[in-house]
């Protein structure tokens, strides 16, 4: 009703309050709330000699018991210093719920951990990163022609169609039929 804009304060549990200017002629207003939750983790290198690069991401869980990952929420890359250094990472603006903390890097085995986030910082604890391997190759048909966009899947244990017993990684082939699957345990 006023002629001048008024401040609209929006509050919600587990989110920081936000204020937006509401103009008299506005039919709607949009505000983005920032979550109060965060996830912290410490990563320890696989050995005392090699530094490395590590990508840490937080994804929504599709099945928290199986740790199935969904859409990406946050991602950070960090330089992993050799032991005994402790390499900390914090992912902010995380809504409450169960999230999958995922890490991988060149020559490192990928790993994951389900983390329960509340309104405060969730501590994912310390993770000792394990050395890993990569598998690369190319997919060709019976005439020797490249097969682009084929799915290559590496699994440990069990026949296809059953739940894997451990490692389950996949990649898509490029336009040259080539693929690389990284982060496999030694």
Protein Blocks (a to p, Z undefined) as FASTA:
>chain_A
ZZbdcddddddehiacddddddfklmbdcdddddfbdcddddddfblkbgcddddddddd
fblmnopacddfbdcdddddddfbdcddddehiaedddddddddehiacddddddddfbd
cdebjaddddddddddddddfkopacehiacdddeejiehiacfbbacdddddfkopacd
ehiaZZ
